[in-house]
Amino acid sequence: MGAILDLVEKMRSPTGIIVTILIIAVGVFFIRWVFADDNKEEK
């Protein structure tokens, strides 16, 4: 639980917000890439 609170504190700083946005963006692109490969194999 303490680790989660530390991460939330880091996210409140300006650089933490930028890093959080980058991590979410990379995650979204990775998920889209994985599902795009699955759709190509089905055709």
PyMOL Python script that loads the backbone (N, CA, C, O; Angstrom):
from pymol import cmd

cmd.read_pdbstr("""\
ATOM      1  N   MET A   1       0.839  -1.201   0.000  1.00  0.00           N
ATOM      2  CA  MET A   1       0.000   0.000   0.000  1.00  0.00           C
ATOM      3  C   MET A   1       0.876   1.253   0.000  1.00  0.00           C
ATOM      4  O   MET A   1       0.551   2.242  -0.658  1.00  0.00           O
ATOM      5  N   GLY A   2       1.970   1.211   0.728  1.00  0.00           N
ATOM      6  CA  GLY A   2       2.860   2.367   0.774  1.00  0.00           C
ATOM      7  C   GLY A   2       3.464   2.684  -0.583  1.00  0.00           C
ATOM      8  O   GLY A   2       3.657   3.851  -0.922  1.00  0.00           O
ATOM      9  N   ALA A   3       3.767   1.641  -1.367  1.00  0.00           N
ATOM     10  CA  ALA A   3       4.343   1.853  -2.696  1.00  0.00           C
ATOM     11  C   ALA A   3       3.350   2.564  -3.599  1.00  0.00           C
ATOM     12  O   ALA A   3       3.732   3.430  -4.386  1.00  0.00           O
ATOM     13  N   ILE A   4       2.071   2.201  -3.490  1.00  0.00           N
ATOM     14  CA  ILE A   4       1.042   2.851  -4.310  1.00  0.00           C
ATOM     15  C   ILE A   4       0.940   4.330  -3.946  1.00  0.00           C
ATOM     16  O   ILE A   4       0.827   5.181  -4.828  1.00  0.00           O
ATOM     17  N   LEU A   5       0.981   4.634  -2.661  1.00  0.00           N
ATOM     18  CA  LEU A   5       0.916   6.032  -2.233  1.00  0.00           C
ATOM     19  C   LEU A   5       2.131   6.815  -2.721  1.00  0.00           C
ATOM     20  O   LEU A   5       2.002   7.979  -3.100  1.00  0.00           O
ATOM     21  N   ASP A   6       3.307   6.193  -2.717  1.00  0.00           N
ATOM     22  CA  ASP A   6       4.503   6.863  -3.240  1.00  0.00           C
ATOM     23  C   ASP A   6       4.351   7.168  -4.721  1.00  0.00           C
ATOM     24  O   ASP A   6       4.731   8.249  -5.172  1.00  0.00           O
ATOM     25  N   LEU A   7       3.796   6.222  -5.491  1.00  0.00           N
ATOM     26  CA  LEU A   7       3.594   6.450  -6.925  1.00  0.00           C
ATOM     27  C   LEU A   7       2.610   7.588  -7.160  1.00  0.00           C
ATOM     28  O   LEU A   7       2.820   8.413  -8.048  1.00  0.00           O
ATOM     29  N   VAL A   8       1.543   7.641  -6.375  1.00  0.00           N
ATOM     30  CA  VAL A   8       0.557   8.715  -6.525  1.00  0.00           C
ATOM     31  C   VAL A   8       1.196  10.064  -6.209  1.00  0.00           C
ATOM     32  O   VAL A   8       0.912  11.052  -6.886  1.00  0.00           O
ATOM     33  N   GLU A   9       2.043  10.117  -5.205  1.00  0.00           N
ATOM     34  CA  GLU A   9       2.736  11.366  -4.872  1.00  0.00           C
ATOM     35  C   GLU A   9       3.636  11.815  -6.023  1.00  0.00           C
ATOM     36  O   GLU A   9       3.691  13.003  -6.340  1.00  0.00           O
ATOM     37  N   LYS A  10       4.342  10.868  -6.652  1.00  0.00           N
ATOM     38  CA  LYS A  10       5.222  11.204  -7.777  1.00  0.00           C
ATOM     39  C   LYS A  10       4.413  11.680  -8.972  1.00  0.00           C
ATOM     40  O   LYS A  10       4.871  12.537  -9.729  1.00  0.00           O
ATOM     41  N   MET A  11       3.202  11.128  -9.153  1.00  0.00           N
ATOM     42  CA  MET A  11       2.365  11.510 -10.287  1.00  0.00           C
ATOM     43  C   MET A  11       1.872  12.951 -10.154  1.00  0.00           C
ATOM     44  O   MET A  11       1.508  13.567 -11.156  1.00  0.00           O
ATOM     45  N   ARG A  12       1.852  13.492  -8.954  1.00  0.00           N
ATOM     46  CA  ARG A  12       1.354  14.858  -8.754  1.00  0.00           C
ATOM     47  C   ARG A  12       2.347  15.919  -9.207  1.00  0.00           C
ATOM     48  O   ARG A  12       1.964  17.075  -9.388  1.00  0.00           O
ATOM     49  N   SER A  13       3.610  15.556  -9.395  1.00  0.00           N
ATOM     50  CA  SER A  13       4.598  16.533  -9.874  1.00  0.00           C
ATOM     51  C   SER A  13       4.457  16.676 -11.393  1.00  0.00           C
ATOM     52  O   SER A  13       3.947  15.768 -12.050  1.00  0.00           O
ATOM     53  N   PRO A  14       4.900  17.798 -11.955  1.00  0.00           N
ATOM     54  CA  PRO A  14       4.773  17.996 -13.416  1.00  0.00           C
ATOM     55  C   PRO A  14       5.451  16.893 -14.231  1.00  0.00           C
ATOM     56  O   PRO A  14       4.886  16.420 -15.216  1.00  0.00           O
ATOM     57  N   THR A  15       6.650  16.483 -13.831  1.00  0.00           N
ATOM     58  CA  THR A  15       7.321  15.417 -14.578  1.00  0.00           C
ATOM     59  C   THR A  15       6.590  14.097 -14.386  1.00  0.00           C
ATOM     60  O   THR A  15       6.558  13.275 -15.302  1.00  0.00           O
ATOM     61  N   GLY A  16       6.009  13.879 -13.230  1.00  0.00           N
ATOM     62  CA  GLY A  16       5.251  12.657 -12.984  1.00  0.00           C
ATOM     63  C   GLY A  16       4.029  12.565 -13.878  1.00  0.00           C
ATOM     64  O   GLY A  16       3.672  11.485 -14.349  1.00  0.00           O
ATOM     65  N   ILE A  17       3.387  13.709 -14.110  1.00  0.00           N
ATOM     66  CA  ILE A  17       2.223  13.731 -14.998  1.00  0.00           C
ATOM     67  C   ILE A  17       2.649  13.363 -16.421  1.00  0.00           C
ATOM     68  O   ILE A  17       1.966  12.593 -17.097  1.00  0.00           O
ATOM     69  N   ILE A  18       3.768  13.910 -16.871  1.00  0.00           N
ATOM     70  CA  ILE A  18       4.267  13.620 -18.222  1.00  0.00           C
ATOM     71  C   ILE A  18       4.611  12.140 -18.346  1.00  0.00           C
ATOM     72  O   ILE A  18       4.264  11.502 -19.339  1.00  0.00           O
ATOM     73  N   VAL A  19       5.291  11.594 -17.341  1.00  0.00           N
ATOM     74  CA  VAL A  19       5.661  10.172 -17.374  1.00  0.00           C
ATOM     75  C   VAL A  19       4.415   9.298 -17.368  1.00  0.00           C
ATOM     76  O   VAL A  19       4.365   8.291 -18.074  1.00  0.00           O
ATOM     77  N   THR A  20       3.411   9.670 -16.583  1.00  0.00           N
ATOM     78  CA  THR A  20       2.173   8.899 -16.530  1.00  0.00           C
ATOM     79  C   THR A  20       1.481   8.894 -17.883  1.00  0.00           C
ATOM     80  O   THR A  20       1.010   7.849 -18.332  1.00  0.00           O
ATOM     81  N   ILE A  21       1.412  10.049 -18.539  1.00  0.00           N
ATOM     82  CA  ILE A  21       0.787  10.136 -19.865  1.00  0.00           C
ATOM     83  C   ILE A  21       1.552   9.275 -20.865  1.00  0.00           C
ATOM     84  O   ILE A  21       0.943   8.588 -21.684  1.00  0.00           O
ATOM     85  N   LEU A  22       2.885   9.309 -20.803  1.00  0.00           N
ATOM     86  CA  LEU A  22       3.690   8.502 -21.726  1.00  0.00           C
ATOM     87  C   LEU A  22       3.457   7.008 -21.506  1.00  0.00           C
ATOM     88  O   LEU A  22       3.353   6.247 -22.469  1.00  0.00           O
ATOM     89  N   ILE A  23       3.374   6.587 -20.243  1.00  0.00           N
ATOM     90  CA  ILE A  23       3.153   5.166 -19.946  1.00  0.00           C
ATOM     91  C   ILE A  23       1.790   4.727 -20.465  1.00  0.00           C
ATOM     92  O   ILE A  23       1.662   3.649 -21.045  1.00  0.00           O
ATOM     93  N   ILE A  24       0.763   5.565 -20.257  1.00  0.00           N
ATOM     94  CA  ILE A  24      -0.575   5.224 -20.751  1.00  0.00           C
ATOM     95  C   ILE A  24      -0.575   5.161 -22.276  1.00  0.00           C
ATOM     96  O   ILE A  24      -1.172   4.253 -22.854  1.00  0.00           O
ATOM     97  N   ALA A  25       0.091   6.118 -22.937  1.00  0.00           N
ATOM     98  CA  ALA A  25       0.136   6.135 -24.401  1.00  0.00           C
ATOM     99  C   ALA A  25       0.834   4.885 -24.941  1.00  0.00           C
ATOM    100  O   ALA A  25       0.356   4.267 -25.892  1.00  0.00           O
ATOM    101  N   VAL A  26       1.955   4.519 -24.341  1.00  0.00           N
ATOM    102  CA  VAL A  26       2.670   3.313 -24.785  1.00  0.00           C
ATOM    103  C   VAL A  26       1.791   2.079 -24.584  1.00  0.00           C
ATOM    104  O   VAL A  26       1.752   1.195 -25.440  1.00  0.00           O
ATOM    105  N   GLY A  27       1.086   2.019 -23.451  1.00  0.00           N
ATOM    106  CA  GLY A  27       0.197   0.891 -23.193  1.00  0.00           C
ATOM    107  C   GLY A  27      -0.916   0.790 -24.226  1.00  0.00           C
ATOM    108  O   GLY A  27      -1.229  -0.301 -24.701  1.00  0.00           O
ATOM    109  N   VAL A  28      -1.516   1.929 -24.575  1.00  0.00           N
ATOM    110  CA  VAL A  28      -2.600   1.930 -25.563  1.00  0.00           C
ATOM    111  C   VAL A  28      -2.082   1.476 -26.922  1.00  0.00           C
ATOM    112  O   VAL A  28      -2.710   0.642 -27.575  1.00  0.00           O
ATOM    113  N   PHE A  29      -0.936   2.018 -27.359  1.00  0.00           N
ATOM    114  CA  PHE A  29      -0.387   1.619 -28.650  1.00  0.00           C
ATOM    115  C   PHE A  29      -0.015   0.138 -28.658  1.00  0.00           C
ATOM    116  O   PHE A  29      -0.216  -0.544 -29.663  1.00  0.00           O
ATOM    117  N   PHE A  30       0.523  -0.361 -27.556  1.00  0.00           N
ATOM    118  CA  PHE A  30       0.895  -1.779 -27.481  1.00  0.00           C
ATOM    119  C   PHE A  30      -0.339  -2.663 -27.589  1.00  0.00           C
ATOM    120  O   PHE A  30      -0.330  -3.663 -28.307  1.00  0.00           O
ATOM    121  N   ILE A  31      -1.406  -2.294 -26.875  1.00  0.00           N
ATOM    122  CA  ILE A  31      -2.637  -3.091 -26.924  1.00  0.00           C
ATOM    123  C   ILE A  31      -3.235  -3.055 -28.328  1.00  0.00           C
ATOM    124  O   ILE A  31      -3.685  -4.084 -28.832  1.00  0.00           O
ATOM    125  N   ARG A  32      -3.245  -1.869 -28.973  1.00  0.00           N
ATOM    126  CA  ARG A  32      -3.781  -1.778 -30.338  1.00  0.00           C
ATOM    127  C   ARG A  32      -2.944  -2.628 -31.298  1.00  0.00           C
ATOM    128  O   ARG A  32      -3.487  -3.271 -32.196  1.00  0.00           O
ATOM    129  N   TRP A  33      -1.617  -2.630 -31.105  1.00  0.00           N
ATOM    130  CA  TRP A  33      -0.725  -3.390 -31.969  1.00  0.00           C
ATOM    131  C   TRP A  33      -0.997  -4.886 -31.819  1.00  0.00           C
ATOM    132  O   TRP A  33      -1.048  -5.614 -32.811  1.00  0.00           O
ATOM    133  N   VAL A  34      -1.173  -5.343 -30.575  1.00  0.00           N
ATOM    134  CA  VAL A  34      -1.436  -6.761 -30.324  1.00  0.00           C
ATOM    135  C   VAL A  34      -2.766  -7.168 -30.963  1.00  0.00           C
ATOM    136  O   VAL A  34      -2.837  -8.203 -31.625  1.00  0.00           O
ATOM    137  N   PHE A  35      -3.818  -6.367 -30.773  1.00  0.00           N
ATOM    138  CA  PHE A  35      -5.117  -6.718 -31.343  1.00  0.00           C
ATOM    139  C   PHE A  35      -5.111  -6.595 -32.853  1.00  0.00           C
ATOM    140  O   PHE A  35      -5.818  -7.348 -33.523  1.00  0.00           O
ATOM    141  N   ALA A  36      -4.333  -5.667 -33.421  1.00  0.00           N
ATOM    142  CA  ALA A  36      -4.233  -5.537 -34.875  1.00  0.00           C
ATOM    143  C   ALA A  36      -3.603  -6.800 -35.454  1.00  0.00           C
ATOM    144  O   ALA A  36      -4.039  -7.272 -36.504  1.00  0.00           O
ATOM    145  N   ASP A  37      -2.585  -7.361 -34.795  1.00  0.00           N
ATOM    146  CA  ASP A  37      -1.975  -8.603 -35.267  1.00  0.00           C
ATOM    147  C   ASP A  37      -2.966  -9.755 -35.198  1.00  0.00           C
ATOM    148  O   ASP A  37      -2.996 -10.596 -36.096  1.00  0.00           O
ATOM    149  N   ASP A  38      -3.771  -9.805 -34.155  1.00  0.00           N
ATOM    150  CA  ASP A  38      -4.773 -10.874 -34.033  1.00  0.00           C
ATOM    151  C   ASP A  38      -5.784 -10.786 -35.163  1.00  0.00           C
ATOM    152  O   ASP A  38      -6.181 -11.815 -35.711  1.00  0.00           O
ATOM    153  N   ASN A  39      -6.207  -9.591 -35.521  1.00  0.00           N
ATOM    154  CA  ASN A  39      -7.196  -9.430 -36.596  1.00  0.00           C
ATOM    155  C   ASN A  39      -6.628  -9.802 -37.948  1.00  0.00           C
ATOM    156  O   ASN A  39      -7.351 -10.345 -38.783  1.00  0.00           O
ATOM    157  N   LYS A  40      -5.363  -9.528 -38.189  1.00  0.00           N
ATOM    158  CA  LYS A  40      -4.751  -9.868 -39.474  1.00  0.00           C
ATOM    159  C   LYS A  40      -4.644 -11.378 -39.644  1.00  0.00           C
ATOM    160  O   LYS A  40      -4.796 -11.884 -40.756  1.00  0.00           O
ATOM    161  N   GLU A  41      -4.385 -12.108 -38.553  1.00  0.00           N
ATOM    162  CA  GLU A  41      -4.252 -13.556 -38.645  1.00  0.00           C
ATOM    163  C   GLU A  41      -5.588 -14.236 -38.938  1.00  0.00           C
ATOM    164  O   GLU A  41      -5.619 -15.298 -39.561  1.00  0.00           O
ATOM    165  N   GLU A  42      -6.682 -13.636 -38.498  1.00  0.00           N
ATOM    166  CA  GLU A  42      -7.996 -14.253 -38.692  1.00  0.00           C
ATOM    167  C   GLU A  42      -8.434 -14.191 -40.151  1.00  0.00           C
ATOM    168  O   GLU A  42      -9.179 -15.062 -40.598  1.00  0.00           O
ATOM    169  N   LYS A  43      -7.991 -13.181 -40.906  1.00  0.00           N
ATOM    170  CA  LYS A  43      -8.451 -12.997 -42.291  1.00  0.00           C
ATOM    171  C   LYS A  43      -7.796 -13.975 -43.237  1.00  0.00           C
ATOM    172  O   LYS A  43      -8.074 -13.953 -44.436  1.00  0.00           O
TER     173      LYS A  43
END
""", "prot")
cmd.dss("prot")
cmd.show_as("cartoon", "prot")
cmd.util.cbc("prot")
cmd.orient("prot")
